[in-house]
Amino acid sequence: MKRRDLTIIGMTALSTFLLIQWGPWRWAHAEATERSAPAIKVAPNQIRYGEGSPQLAYLDIQPVSMQRPPLTEAVPARLTFNEDHTARVYSPLAGRTAQILVEPGQSVKAGEVLAWIDAPDYDTAVADLRKAQADLDVKRMALTRAQKLLDAGALAQRDFEAAQLDAHTAEAEMARTTARLHGLDSSGKDGRFALRSPITGVVAERHLNPGQVIQPDLSVPLFIVTDPSHLDVIADAPEDQVAAFHVGQGVRIDGDTPQLQGLTGTVSAVGVVLDPDTRRIPIRAHVTSPPAQARPEVFVRLSPLAKGGEAVVVPNSAIVTSGLQSYVFVEREPGLLEKIPVRFAYRGREISYLSQGLSAQARVVTKGAILLDSEMGSGS
């Protein structure tokens, strides 16, 4: 009897201990279960989550953007110099590099000296001009004397005409040597020719080394100077997409960095000859207000834009499809999500443009839309 009493007392004590130890865990578990309770389906196309619901952590809700829809899928392209604002600098004379004054990335003004060149032909051109000037002065004085002698009857007409011819010949030689030196567009010193920048811009490339022998017929320019505020984009369009491009058409340019997303431009030229190997035609467009991060030879994507207004843009991860109808989930208020049918102006590989269904102020579920659609279908 005493043993049974002891057993009962022991079991009672054990129960009390377990209640004390497990009670808080059970309450916390019950509270967590209550918080993770299924969402409430308040309408056939609406679902509500309570404040702090863990399901909301799996959703990414973002505002939509507005853009003009493209006509076709984007084609690969690259940024390049705008030829209307780029100068490729060659030396008009043979010689040897004496001094280089600029480096790539350095800003220069029109007429600024890029390098000094030891060019014997430049000294020859200067000497020819001085010689022509001296000869012209002599021939003009001779013509003046001949005129006086002719007026006094002391000179034959034939001799006066010969003096005139000599003066005209000297004037022609003076004009030739002046044009030659002016064509060099330089003012030299100490037997050196100044290689100058023809435009204001930035030195993009330098292909000149100290002591390098220079010829006027080099295939590679010594310097490339460009205005970085003007850039072009070049694309090779497939045969079936060429019809979407025409001169003056607006285009969208997208790169792999955020700074190169959503740039705009205008088509400036469309090729007329199809490359027989690639079966593509070159397209060139001017970039509108390129950012500082836009640099020549950076790879981008070029899309021809349709005429008309803008359309709502959503990532394809926001779209769920049921049969022939597509939907997105819109946040009506915090925790309240509504399934909205949409129609497409254009559907791309990564983003889509909607012709109807959403407003410009809408906030859509861009991550977790498929799971949300599944829960709405099974909700009560």
C-alpha positions in Angstrom: 0.0 0.0 0.0 2.8 2.4 0.8 4.6 1.4 -2.4 1.5 2.2 -4.5 1.2 5.6 -2.7 4.8 6.3 -3.5 4.2 5.4 -7.1 1.2 7.7 -7.4 3.2 10.5 -5.8 6.1 9.9 -8.2 3.8 10.0 -11.3 2.2 13.2 -10.0 5.5 14.8 -9.5 6.7 13.7 -13.0 3.5 15.1 -14.6 4.0 18.4 -12.8 7.6 18.6 -14.0 6.7 17.8 -17.6 3.9 20.4 -17.5 6.4 23.0 -16.3 9.0 22.2 -18.9 6.8 21.6 -22.0 4.1 24.1 -21.3 5.9 27.2 -22.7 7.0 25.2 -25.8 3.4 24.1 -26.4 2.1 27.6 -26.1 4.8 28.9 -28.4 4.1 26.1 -30.9 0.4 26.9 -30.7 1.1 30.6 -31.3 3.4 29.9 -34.3 0.8 27.5 -35.7 -1.8 30.3 -35.4 0.5 32.8 -37.1 1.2 30.4 -40.0 -2.5 29.6 -40.5 -3.6 29.5 -44.1 -4.5 32.7 -45.8 -8.1 33.8 -46.0 -9.7 33.7 -49.5 -11.9 36.8 -49.2 -13.2 36.5 -52.9 -12.7 34.2 -55.9 -9.8 36.3 -57.1 -8.5 37.8 -53.8 -6.5 36.4 -50.9 -5.5 38.1 -47.6 -2.6 37.4 -45.3 -2.5 38.6 -41.7 0.0 41.1 -40.5 3.4 39.4 -40.0 2.4 36.3 -41.9 5.5 34.2 -42.8 4.1 33.5 -46.3 4.6 37.2 -47.1 8.4 36.7 -46.7 8.3 34.4 -49.8 6.8 37.2 -52.0 8.6 40.0 -53.7 6.2 42.9 -54.5 7.5 45.7 -56.7 5.9 48.7 -58.5 5.5 48.4 -62.3 7.3 50.7 -64.8 6.2 52.3 -68.1 8.0 51.9 -71.4 7.4 51.9 -75.1 7.0 48.3 -76.3 9.5 46.9 -78.8 8.5 45.6 -82.3 10.8 42.5 -82.1 13.2 40.7 -79.8 16.4 42.6 -79.0 19.4 42.0 -81.2 23.0 41.9 -80.0 24.9 45.2 -80.4 27.9 47.1 -79.2 28.6 50.7 -78.4 31.0 52.6 -80.7 32.3 56.0 -81.5 30.0 58.6 -83.1 31.9 59.3 -86.3 30.4 62.8 -86.5 32.2 63.6 -83.2 35.4 61.6 -83.6 38.7 62.5 -85.2 41.4 60.0 -86.2 44.7 61.9 -86.3 47.4 60.9 -88.8 50.6 62.7 -89.5 50.6 64.4 -93.0 54.4 64.2 -93.0 57.0 61.6 -92.6 59.2 61.9 -89.5 60.1 60.6 -86.0 58.3 61.1 -82.7 60.1 63.7 -80.6 57.7 64.3 -77.7 54.2 62.9 -76.7 52.1 65.3 -74.7 48.9 63.4 -74.0 47.7 60.1 -72.7 44.5 58.0 -73.3 41.7 59.4 -71.2 43.0 62.9 -71.2 40.8 65.8 -72.2 42.0 68.0 -75.0 40.8 71.1 -76.8 40.6 71.8 -80.5 44.1 72.9 -81.7 45.9 71.5 -78.7 49.3 69.8 -79.4 49.2 66.1 -79.1 52.8 65.4 -80.0 55.9 67.0 -81.6 57.3 65.3 -84.7 60.8 65.7 -86.1 59.8 66.2 -89.8 62.4 67.4 -92.3 59.6 67.9 -94.9 58.0 70.5 -92.6 61.3 72.5 -92.6 61.3 72.2 -96.4 57.8 73.5 -96.6 58.7 76.5 -94.5 61.8 77.2 -96.5 59.8 76.9 -99.8 57.3 79.5 -98.5 60.1 82.0 -97.5 61.8 81.5 -100.9 58.5 82.0 -102.7 57.9 85.2 -100.7 61.4 86.6 -101.5 61.0 85.7 -105.2 57.6 87.4 -105.3 59.0 90.6 -103.8 61.8 90.7 -106.4 59.5 90.0 -109.3 57.0 92.7 -108.2 59.8 95.3 -107.9 61.0 94.3 -111.4 57.4 94.7 -112.7 57.2 98.2 -111.1 60.5 99.3 -112.8 59.3 97.8 -116.1 56.1 99.8 -115.9 58.0 103.0 -115.4 60.3 102.3 -118.3 57.4 101.4 -120.5 55.7 104.7 -119.6 58.9 106.6 -120.5 59.2 104.8 -123.8 62.5 103.2 -122.8 61.2 99.6 -122.7 59.7 97.4 -125.4 56.2 96.0 -124.8 57.6 92.5 -125.1 60.0 93.0 -122.2 57.2 94.5 -120.1 55.0 91.5 -120.8 57.9 89.2 -119.8 58.1 91.0 -116.4 54.4 90.6 -116.0 54.7 86.9 -116.6 57.5 86.5 -114.1 55.4 88.4 -111.4 52.3 86.2 -112.1 54.5 83.0 -111.9 55.9 84.2 -108.6 52.4 84.9 -107.2 51.3 81.4 -108.2 54.3 79.8 -106.5 53.6 81.9 -103.4 50.0 80.7 -103.3 51.1 77.1 -103.7 53.6 77.1 -100.9 51.2 79.0 -98.6 48.5 76.4 -99.3 50.9 73.6 -98.7 52.0 74.9 -95.2 48.4 75.9 -94.4 47.3 72.3 -95.2 49.6 71.0 -92.5 47.5 73.0 -90.0 50.4 73.5 -87.7 52.9 76.0 -86.4 56.2 74.3 -85.7 59.3 75.3 -83.8 63.0 74.2 -83.8 62.5 72.1 -86.9 59.6 70.1 -85.3 56.0 69.7 -86.6 53.1 70.0 -84.1 50.5 67.3 -84.4 47.3 68.9 -83.1 43.8 67.7 -82.2 41.2 68.9 -84.7 38.3 68.7 -82.2 37.6 69.1 -78.5 37.1 65.8 -76.7 39.0 63.0 -75.0 41.9 61.0 -76.2 40.4 57.5 -76.6 43.4 55.7 -78.1 47.1 56.4 -78.7 49.1 54.4 -81.2 52.4 56.4 -80.9 55.6 55.6 -79.1 58.7 57.7 -78.3 61.1 57.6 -81.2 58.7 55.9 -83.5 59.2 56.4 -87.3 56.0 57.9 -88.8 54.7 57.7 -92.4 51.7 59.6 -93.7 50.2 56.4 -95.2 49.9 54.5 -91.9 46.8 52.3 -91.7 46.3 52.9 -87.9 45.7 56.4 -86.7 48.3 57.9 -84.2 45.5 59.2 -82.0 41.7 58.9 -81.8 40.0 61.8 -80.2 36.3 61.6 -79.5 33.5 63.5 -77.7 32.2 61.0 -75.1 28.9 62.8 -74.9 28.1 61.4 -78.3 28.0 57.6 -78.9 26.6 55.2 -81.4 25.4 51.7 -81.2 25.9 49.1 -84.0 23.9 46.0 -84.3 23.7 43.2 -86.9 20.0 42.4 -87.5 18.9 39.1 -88.9 17.0 39.0 -92.2 13.6 38.5 -90.5 14.1 41.5 -88.2 15.5 44.1 -90.6 12.1 45.3 -91.6 11.5 46.5 -88.1 14.3 49.1 -88.4 14.2 52.4 -90.4 16.1 55.7 -90.3 14.7 58.0 -87.6 13.1 55.2 -85.6 13.4 55.2 -81.8 15.3 52.3 -80.2 15.9 51.0 -76.7 19.4 50.0 -75.5 20.1 47.7 -72.6 23.4 46.6 -71.1 24.4 44.2 -68.4 24.8 46.9 -65.7 22.1 49.0 -64.1 23.6 52.2 -65.6 23.2 50.9 -69.1 19.6 49.8 -68.7 16.8 51.6 -70.6 18.9 53.9 -72.7 17.2 55.4 -75.8 18.4 56.3 -79.2 17.5 57.0 -82.9 18.4 54.9 -85.9 20.8 56.8 -88.1 21.6 54.3 -90.8 20.3 50.9 -92.1 22.6 48.8 -94.3 21.5 47.8 -97.8 23.8 44.8 -98.3 23.3 41.5 -96.6 26.4 39.8 -95.3 26.5 36.5 -97.2 28.2 34.7 -94.2 26.1 35.9 -91.3 22.9 36.7 -93.2 22.7 39.9 -91.3 22.5 43.7 -92.0 24.2 46.4 -90.0 22.1 48.9 -88.1 23.6 52.1 -86.6 21.8 54.3 -84.1 22.8 57.5 -82.1 22.5 57.1 -78.3 20.6 59.8 -76.6 22.5 61.3 -73.6 24.9 58.4 -72.9 25.9 58.1 -69.3 29.6 58.2 -68.2 29.6 54.4 -67.8 28.8 54.0 -71.5 32.0 53.2 -73.3 32.9 52.1 -76.8 33.0 48.4 -77.5 30.7 47.6 -74.5 28.2 44.9 -75.5 24.5 45.8 -75.3 21.1 44.8 -76.8 19.2 46.9 -79.3 15.3 46.9 -79.6 13.3 48.8 -82.2 10.4 50.6 -80.5 6.8 50.7 -81.6 5.1 54.0 -82.3 2.6 55.3 -79.8 2.4 55.5 -76.0 4.0 53.5 -73.2 2.9 50.2 -71.8 3.1 48.6 -68.3 6.3 46.5 -68.0 6.4 43.4 -65.7 9.0 40.6 -65.4 7.9 37.3 -66.7 8.3 35.9 -63.2 5.2 37.9 -62.2 3.0 36.2 -64.8 1.0 33.0 -64.2 -0.9 31.2 -67.0 -4.1 29.2 -66.8 -5.3 27.8 -70.1 -5.3 30.7 -72.6 -5.5 33.4 -70.0 -2.5 35.0 -68.2 -2.7 36.7 -64.8 -0.6 38.8 -62.4 -1.1 39.3 -58.6 -1.6 43.0 -57.6 -1.3 44.3 -54.1 -4.5 46.2 -53.3 -3.4 47.0 -49.8 -0.9 45.5 -47.4 -1.7 41.8 -47.1 -4.5 41.9 -49.7 -3.6 40.4 -53.1 -5.8 40.2 -56.1 -5.4 38.0 -59.2 -5.9 40.2 -62.3 -6.2 39.0 -66.0 -3.8 40.8 -68.4 -3.2 41.1 -72.1 0.1 41.6 -73.9 1.4 44.3 -76.2 4.6 42.3 -76.5 6.0 39.3 -74.6 9.8 39.0 -74.4 12.1 36.5 -73.0 12.7 38.3 -69.7 10.1 41.0 -69.5 6.6 41.6 -71.0 4.6 44.7 -72.0 0.9 44.7 -71.1 -1.7 46.4 -73.2 -4.4 46.2 -70.6 -5.0 45.0 -67.0 -2.7 47.2 -64.9 -2.3 50.9 -64.2 1.0 52.7 -63.9 0.6 52.9 -60.1 0.2 49.1 -59.6 2.4 47.0 -57.4 2.7 43.4 -58.5 4.1 40.2 -57.1 7.3 39.6 -59.0 8.5 36.6 -57.0 6.3 33.7 -55.7 3.4 34.3 -58.0 3.2 30.6 -58.9 3.1 29.5 -55.2 0.5 32.2 -54.5 -1.7 31.0 -57.4 -1.5 27.4 -56.0 -2.5 28.6 -52.5 -5.4 30.6 -53.9 -6.6 27.6 -55.8 -6.5 25.4 -52.7 -7.7 28.1 -50.2 -11.1 28.3 -48.6 
